[in-house]
Amino acid sequence: MYIEKLTEITTFILDVDGVMTNGQVLVTDDGNMLRSFNIKDGFAMQLAVKLGYKICVISGGNSSGVLKRLEGLGITDIFMKVHEKLPVFKNYISDKNLSVDEIAYMGDDLPDYNLIKQVGLKCCPADASHDIQEICDFVSSYPGGGGCVRELIEKVLRAQGKWDLNTIGIW
């Protein structure tokens, strides 16, 4: 059961498209690709960073808008245009001296498959591909871009006694 694993998590590693977004890309006439982010996911990520958790983003996409959004949330460990995520993950945990047991990874599709199998808490949105859902410890009740990241972070913070309604929002 995944509940016991929640207390061990110090680091969240996340995909972008299909996790932080709904996976849809709007293409403008001049070729710009636009994505929509959930503000509740953003609040939870920003809170986690302020509480000392590590958040790392590993994405196959490459968008200056996505990069600005993530940096605006205080996320500094951002790896974009990554086609093979596992080597980046291995370098990251080595550089940060992390154990796989303290990592929650949320991905939604086959490019996440090999990485997700490596971590302590395997997570995905409700609308993740069947193959990903099959190997996950935690399948969110929310779809990608619909609050799944918030749900994961909130569960971890609550399990660790850090979701304190008396101090959240007082920064």
C-alpha positions as CSV (number, residue, x, y, z in Angstrom):
1,M,0.0,0.0,0.0
2,Y,1.3,3.4,-0.9
3,I,0.2,5.2,2.3
4,E,3.3,4.1,4.2
5,K,5.6,5.4,1.5
6,L,4.2,9.0,1.8
7,T,6.2,9.7,5.0
8,E,9.5,9.0,3.2
9,I,9.1,11.4,0.4
10,T,11.5,14.4,0.2
11,T,11.5,14.9,-3.6
12,F,8.9,15.1,-6.3
13,I,9.9,14.5,-9.9
14,L,7.3,15.4,-12.5
15,D,6.6,15.2,-16.2
16,V,4.9,18.3,-17.8
17,D,2.5,17.3,-20.6
18,G,-0.2,15.1,-19.4
19,V,0.7,15.6,-15.7
20,M,0.9,19.3,-15.1
21,T,-1.2,20.0,-18.2
22,N,-4.1,18.1,-19.8
23,G,-1.9,17.0,-22.6
24,Q,-3.5,19.3,-25.2
25,V,-1.4,21.8,-27.1
26,L,-2.9,24.8,-28.8
27,V,-0.9,25.9,-31.8
28,T,-1.1,29.6,-32.8
29,D,-0.9,30.8,-36.4
30,D,2.8,31.7,-35.8
31,G,3.6,28.2,-34.5
32,N,3.7,28.9,-30.8
33,M,2.4,26.0,-28.7
34,L,0.3,27.0,-25.7
35,R,-0.4,24.8,-22.6
36,S,-2.8,25.3,-19.7
37,F,-1.7,24.7,-16.1
38,N,-3.8,24.2,-13.0
39,I,-3.4,26.9,-10.5
40,K,-4.0,24.5,-7.6
41,D,-1.1,22.3,-8.8
42,G,1.0,25.4,-8.9
43,F,0.1,26.4,-5.3
44,A,1.0,23.0,-4.0
45,M,4.3,23.0,-5.9
46,Q,5.2,26.4,-4.6
47,L,4.3,25.4,-1.1
48,A,6.4,22.3,-1.2
49,V,9.4,24.3,-2.4
50,K,8.9,26.7,0.4
51,L,8.7,23.9,2.9
52,G,12.1,22.5,1.7
53,Y,11.0,19.7,-0.7
54,K,12.9,19.2,-3.9
55,I,10.9,19.4,-7.1
56,C,12.5,18.3,-10.3
57,V,10.8,18.5,-13.8
58,I,11.9,16.2,-16.6
59,S,10.1,16.8,-19.8
60,G,10.5,15.9,-23.5
61,G,9.0,19.3,-24.4
62,N,10.8,22.5,-24.8
63,S,8.8,25.7,-24.2
64,S,10.0,29.1,-22.9
65,G,6.4,29.6,-21.5
66,V,6.6,26.3,-19.5
67,L,10.1,27.2,-18.2
68,K,8.9,30.6,-17.1
69,R,5.9,29.1,-15.3
70,L,8.1,26.5,-13.4
71,E,10.7,29.1,-12.5
72,G,7.9,31.4,-11.2
73,L,6.9,28.6,-8.8
74,G,10.4,28.5,-7.4
75,I,11.4,25.3,-9.2
76,T,15.1,25.3,-10.2
77,D,15.7,21.7,-11.2
78,I,14.2,21.7,-14.7
79,F,15.3,19.5,-17.5
80,M,13.6,20.2,-20.9
81,K,13.9,18.5,-24.3
82,V,14.8,15.2,-22.7
83,H,14.1,12.2,-24.9
84,E,15.6,9.6,-22.5
85,K,14.6,10.4,-19.0
86,L,16.3,7.6,-17.1
87,P,19.9,8.9,-17.5
88,V,18.9,12.4,-16.5
89,F,17.1,10.9,-13.4
90,K,20.1,8.9,-12.4
91,N,22.4,11.9,-12.7
92,Y,20.0,14.0,-10.7
93,I,19.7,11.6,-7.8
94,S,23.4,11.1,-7.8
95,D,24.1,14.8,-7.8
96,K,21.6,15.4,-5.0
97,N,22.6,12.3,-3.0
98,L,19.0,11.0,-3.0
99,S,17.7,7.5,-2.3
100,V,15.0,6.2,-4.7
101,D,12.8,5.5,-1.7
102,E,12.4,9.2,-1.0
103,I,11.3,10.1,-4.5
104,A,7.7,10.3,-5.8
105,Y,7.6,10.4,-9.6
106,M,4.4,11.3,-11.6
107,G,4.2,10.5,-15.2
108,D,1.5,9.6,-17.7
109,D,2.7,7.8,-20.7
110,L,5.3,5.4,-22.2
111,P,8.3,7.8,-22.1
112,D,7.9,7.7,-18.3
113,Y,7.7,3.9,-18.0
114,N,11.4,3.1,-17.4
115,L,11.9,5.9,-14.9
116,I,8.7,5.4,-13.0
117,K,9.7,1.8,-12.2
118,Q,12.9,3.1,-10.4
119,V,11.3,5.3,-7.7
120,G,9.9,4.7,-4.2
121,L,6.4,6.1,-5.0
122,K,5.1,5.5,-8.5
123,C,2.3,8.0,-9.4
124,C,0.2,8.9,-12.3
125,P,-2.9,11.0,-13.2
126,A,-6.3,9.3,-13.5
127,D,-6.1,9.5,-17.3
128,A,-2.6,8.1,-17.7
129,S,-2.0,5.3,-20.2
130,H,-3.1,1.9,-19.1
131,D,0.5,0.6,-19.0
132,I,1.5,3.4,-16.6
133,Q,-1.5,2.9,-14.4
134,E,-0.6,-0.8,-14.1
135,I,2.7,-0.1,-12.5
136,C,1.7,2.8,-10.2
137,D,1.3,2.7,-6.4
138,F,-0.9,5.8,-6.6
139,V,-3.3,6.7,-9.3
140,S,-4.7,10.1,-8.7
141,S,-8.4,10.7,-8.8
142,Y,-7.7,13.7,-11.0
143,P,-6.6,13.8,-14.6
144,G,-3.4,15.5,-15.9
145,G,-3.7,19.2,-15.6
146,G,-6.7,18.8,-13.4
147,G,-5.2,18.8,-9.9
148,C,-3.3,15.5,-9.8
149,V,0.0,17.1,-8.7
150,R,-1.9,19.0,-5.9
151,E,-3.4,15.8,-4.7
152,L,-0.1,14.0,-4.6
153,I,1.7,16.8,-2.8
154,E,-1.1,17.4,-0.4
155,K,-1.2,13.7,0.5
156,V,2.6,13.7,1.2
157,L,2.4,16.9,3.3
158,R,-0.6,15.6,5.3
159,A,1.1,12.3,6.0
160,Q,4.2,14.2,7.2
161,G,2.2,16.6,9.4
162,K,3.1,19.6,7.2
163,W,-0.3,20.5,5.8
164,D,-1.0,23.0,8.5
165,L,-4.0,25.2,7.8
166,N,-2.9,27.7,10.4
167,T,0.3,28.5,8.6
168,I,-0.5,27.8,4.9
169,G,-0.8,31.1,3.1
170,I,1.2,33.0,5.7
171,W,4.5,33.4,3.9
